[in-house]
Amino acid sequence: LIVDDDPASRELMRNWLDGEGYRVRTATNGREALGILTDDTPAVMVVDLQMPVMDGAALRQRQQAMPAVSSIPFILVSGDADAARVGRELGVADVVPKPLDPNLLLERIAWHCQRTH
């Protein structure tokens, strides 16, 4: 599940993952992602930190309160200088800096997908 308010970033990540054979769902904000989580269980969540409506931090807190999806690896993506600190505070599985390096992102996603299966 890719959650990012920027259409270009969302589409870029979708294309990278589609090219590697992943089944991808996308959401434009945390609230939309919560709707997806109620009827689908992704192997990994790739979530932008700063978004309108519901940001990545709020989504992570809501995810942790939902037993059915709380263990899904949450990869935080952000260009924010404090992203690593925020990621530690939120207890996320990984933090990938923006601008995104496709090789790094795909490597982290693959690693977390192997750990969940």
N, C-alpha and C positions, 0 to 999 in steps of 0.2 A: 504494500500500500504506500503510495507516494502522496504526501500532503504538502502542498506548496501553493501559495497564492499567485506566484508569478507563472503565467501560462508558458512562457519560453522555457523556464527551468523545469517545469512539470513535464513538458513534451520532450525535452532533451533527455531527462532521466528515463522516461517511458521508452524512448527509442533505444537507449543503451540496454535497458533490461529486456525489452522485446527481442533485441538482437542476440541476447544470450539465452533465449528460450523461457524467460520468466513470464508468468501470467501476472499482469499488472492492473491494479485498480488505482484510481487517482481521486483526490479530493482537493478543494481549493482552500479549505480551512479546517480547524479542529472540529467544529460542530458537524460539518459534512462527514468528516472521518468517523466520528462517533456513530453516525447513522450506518455507515458501512460496517463498522465493527459489530453491530447488533445482528447482522445476517451473514457475515463472512469472517473467517479467521485467517488473516494473512500470516505468512511465515515470518515476515519482517515488516516493520514500519519505517519509512524514511521520511522524516518530518522537518520542515523548515521551522526555525525558532520564531521569527517575527512574521506574523500574519494578522490580518484583521479578523473580526468576529470572535475567533478563539485561537490564541497563539499556541506554539509548540509546547510551552511550559504547562499551560492549562490543560492541553490535551493529554500530556504525560500524567498529570495528577489524576485526571478522570480515568485514564487507562489503568492506572495502578489500583483504583478503587473498584474495578470491574474484574472479579475473579476469573471469568471465562477468558479474558484477554490480557490479564496483567503480566503474564510471562512472555508475551510476544516481544522479541528484541526490538528496541526503539533506537533508531539511528538518527541522531540530531544533526541536521545540516545547517550551517550558518556562517555568515561572513563577520559576525559580531566578534570583537576582540575577546570578550568574556565567555565565548561559547564553551570552552573546555571546563571552566569553573561552573557554569550553569548546568552543563551536562553531568558533572559530578554531583551537584546538589540535587538534581532530579533523578539520579541513579540510572541514567540511560546506559544502554549497552555499548554505544560508540558515539563519537563525534567526528564528523567529516567537515573540514572547512570549505567555505565557498571563497573564490570560484572553485567549482567542483572539478576534480581530476577523475575522469571516467574510470581509469584503471583502479584507483584507490577505492572509489565507491563500490565498484563491482567486486573487488576483492573482499571488502568488509561485508557486503551483502551475502556473498557466497559462503564466507566463514560462518556467519550467524545462521544461515539456512542449514548448514551441515550440523550445527550444534543443536538445532531444534528437531532434527529428524533422526 
